[in-house]
């Protein structure tokens, strides 16, 4: 069996949707976009590579975060070959005593955050660190082509309210 080296790069875009926010005294904004996530090369058929990027969401109310579930979020490389692509979301707060929410376990790109992740705001704690993780691997019994694989995951945050 020939070993192939697969290089993986994921870029992440964040979108802020603030319906109803302008009429209240509330606020919600991202500190910045997530940085690119560059994963270690996958050099074996059973190899797995993981990486993450973190950004702060500032909010004075509850919010929901959803994701793009299109093929753009799947790691695709030479000749249209693809890797099994999963995403995970976690927060530095749990929504009980610090603004945040529940961890969303690794989920396939095409079903990640179909049910949005709920961020519960705790008064006087107006920020939450949001960490997006990606995991790449070969599909069972397959070996991906060598080359660079890229994906673009878009997270959208919706204002829910105070």
C-alpha positions, -999 to 999 in steps of 0.1 A, spaced: 0 0 0 14 34 -9 13 60 19 1 93 8 5 126 26 -27 147 30 -24 183 41 -56 199 55 -66 235 58 -100 248 71 -111 284 69 -139 296 90 -162 325 85 -186 339 111 -218 358 103 -238 378 128 -275 382 124 -291 406 148 -328 406 141 -346 428 167 -313 438 183 -313 474 170 -345 482 188 -331 472 222 -302 482 243 -286 448 237 -254 440 219 -238 410 202 -206 409 181 -177 386 174 -142 397 185 -129 387 150 -132 359 126 -119 325 135 -83 320 123 -76 293 97 -72 258 111 -43 239 97 -42 202 106 -12 179 107 -7 157 77 -25 124 75 1 98 66 -17 65 72 -50 50 62 -62 51 98 -47 85 105 -68 112 122 -59 149 124 -76 174 146 -72 212 152 -92 241 165 -96 279 165 -111 301 192 -128 335 191 -148 355 216 -185 363 212 -197 394 231 -234 394 239 -258 409 263 -285 383 256 -291 347 246 -280 335 212 -281 305 189 -252 294 166 -258 274 135 -235 261 107 -232 257 70 -240 220 61 -232 222 24 -203 206 6 -182 238 12 -178 225 48 -164 191 36 -126 188 32 -121 184 -5 -88 179 -24 -73 168 -56 -97 154 -82 -127 161 -60 -115 135 -34 -127 142 1 -119 133 37 -144 124 64 -149 158 80 -163 164 115 -168 196 136 -172 202 173 -182 234 192 -174 242 228 -177 272 251 -157 284 281 -189 287 301 -218 263 306 -247 287 306 -254 281 343 -229 302 362 -211 317 332 -223 327 297 -220 297 274 -236 265 265 -233 227 261 -205 211 242 -215 200 207 -197 167 201 -179 159 169 -206 156 142 -203 150 104 -200 183 84 -235 177 68 -254 175 101 -232 198 123 -254 223 142 -286 214 123 -301 220 157 -284 253 167 -262 255 198 -279 276 224 -258 302 242 -273 313 275 -263 348 287 -255 353 324 -259 389 336 -226 407 340 -208 381 320 -210 395 285 -185 373 266 -180 337 258 -150 320 242 -163 298 213 -139 271 201 -145 254 168 -127 221 163 -123 200 131 -113 164 127 -103 148 94 -98 112 85 -100 88 56 -133 71 50 -134 35 63 -114 12 40 -103 41 17 -71 61 13 -74 97 1 -53 111 -27 -22 130 -16 -25 168 -17 -40 198 0 -76 195 13 -96 226 21 -130 234 35 -149 266 46 -172 264 75 -196 293 81 -210 298 116 -240 321 120 -251 336 153 -287 347 158 -299 370 186 -325 352 208 -329 379 234 -323 391 269 
